[in-house]
Amino acid sequence: MKNSTSVQKSGWIVWWISTVIFIFAVIGVALLLLGVPNYHYAPNEKMILIVAVIGMAIFFICEQVLAFFMIKYLHRDNSYIYPIILIVLAFFGSSLYFIPGI
C-alpha cells in the first residue's frame, strides 16, 4: 500500500478484526451444528439451519469484499461515496465500520 492515510490504516484494522471474528464465528457455528445430535432436530429443520447459516455467510463475505474496496479507495478523487458506503455497511454489519467512515 502506498501512502496510506491514518483513516485507511484504521479501516484496515477494523476490516481485519471483523474478518477474524467472522472466521471464529463460522468455526463455532460449524462445530455447534455438527455437535448437536440428530434426534434434537428433524432433518428438514437442520437443513433449514444450514441454509440460513450459509446465506448469512455469503452476505458477510459480500460485505467484507465491498468494505475492502471502499477502504482501499477511501481517498480516491476526494469522493464522499466511499465513506458513505462504509457508514451504510456499519448499519448492516459490523458497527466498527463507523470509525473509517466518519
Summary of the structure (lengths in Angstrom):
residues: 102
radius of gyration: 17.3
end to end distance: 21.3
largest distance: 57.9
contacts: 259
relative contact order: 0.16
helix: 83%
strand: 0%
